[in-house]
C-alpha cells in the first residue's frame, strides 16, 4: 500500500497528553517527524512529551495548528473544539488517533497485533518482554503501562512491532496485522455490536486483514468460529490447555500465590518448563499466547523463559500496591463479568482471610445489560463495595444505578465516591484481608486513598 505518512514533515496532535496519543508521538518522533501538540490539562504525560523536545501548547486554540501538514486528534475531542474546527477548515488532512495507529502498523513488515475481549494488555506486555529478552529492537503500543518500556509505548529500529488491537467500535479493523493473536471472544461492547454474531463477524474481518499468520485460542469456541469463517489462507497456529492445540500447557503447578509453573509443549514435545509471576489460570493462557506468537516469529525458547519469568504484570493488572498493617491492596482493570469472575476466583484461591471487591461499574449500558452476570461474579468476594457508575461517554438513559446491582448482592455497601469507598474499607478491613479495587475508570484512586489513610506508601513488588 502507499505510505500515507510519506512526505509529511510536521504532524500536530490535538490532545497529545492522552494515554493513547503519547506512544504514537514516541514512535513518530523516533522516526524523525517534527511534532507539535496541545492539551487542556497539565499532566505527567504532557511533561514526558516535552522531555522529548516536542513543543506543547496548553489550551486548544485555532493558531496551534499553524504549519502542520497532518493533524491527529483523539476520539475524546468534541466536534465544537476550536482547534479541531480550525483543523477541518484548513485543508490539511485530519485523522483520528486509531487511523494513525493503523498507518503506523502498515510501516512495519512484522506487525504482531494482539486482540481479544480479555487479556490484551497482559498478553501484549508478555510478548514485548519476550522480544526484549530476545534482543529484538522492537516498537510497541500497549494499552497499559509496562515498567520494562517505562510507559505504554517504545520506538525501536527493527521491523517488528507489537500492537494491542482493540475491537471497540471496530478500531482494530484500521490496523495492518502481519501476525494476529486472538485470545478470546466474549460478549462485550454490545452497545455497539448489538449481537454476538456481529462481534464475531468483526473478528473474522480482522482475520481477513492478516497477511502472514493467525495465532489463536483453540479452546475458545467463538474464536474458532471467527477464524474458520474467514478467508485467511496463511498459517494458522493454535494454543490452549487441550493437547490438540499446537502449543499447550501441561503439569500446571501453583507454586505460590504469585508463582505458577507449567510445561510448555509443542505438538507433543516438551519445549521447557515455564514460570510466570502473575496469578491465575487465565495468565497461563496469556503466557501460552505470547509464547506461541514469539516462537512463530523466530524467538528462542530461552527468550520465552527469560521474558515470561521477568514479567511481574502491567500497571492495573492485579497490581500489588501495598501491604500495610496486614492488609494487602491490589488494583485491577477488570470491568466485564467474565474478567471480574476470573479476578475474584483467582483471589479466593490465595491465602487471605477475606477478599474485598471494591468496584466501580463502567458505562450504564454494560451495567444494565449484564446486571445479573455482574452480580453473580461479585458474589464470589467476601465483601463488596460499589461506587456509583462511571458513565463515561454515555448518558443514563437506562435509569440504572449501582444500588440496583448492590441489591442483588448480600451485604453489599454502595457509596458515592472513590474516597467514600476507601474510608469504609479502612474502617472495616482486618489483618489478613486482600482488598482489590477494580474497573476501567478512576477507581484506582480508592486504592491510593486507602494506602494514605492506613499511613503507608505505594510499594514496588517484583
Secondary structure by P-SEA (a helix, b strand, c coil): cccccccccbbbbcccccaaaaaaaaaaaaabbbbbbccccccaaaaaaaaacbbbbccccccccccccbbbbccccccccaaaaaaaacccccccaaaaaaaaaaaccbbbbbbccccaaaaaaaaaaaaaaacccccccccccccccccccccccccbbbbbccccccccccccccbbbbcccccccccccccaaaaaaaaaaaaaacccbbbbccccaaaaaaaaacccccbbbbbcccccccccccccccccccbbbbbbbccccccbbbbbccccaaaaaaaaaaaaaaaaacccaaaaaaaaaaccccccccccccccccbbbbbbccccaaaaaaaaaaaaaccccbbbbbcccccaaaaaaaaaaaaaaaccccbbbbcccccccccccccccaaaaaaacccccccccaaaaaaaaaacccccbbbbbbccccaaaaaaaaaaaacccccccc
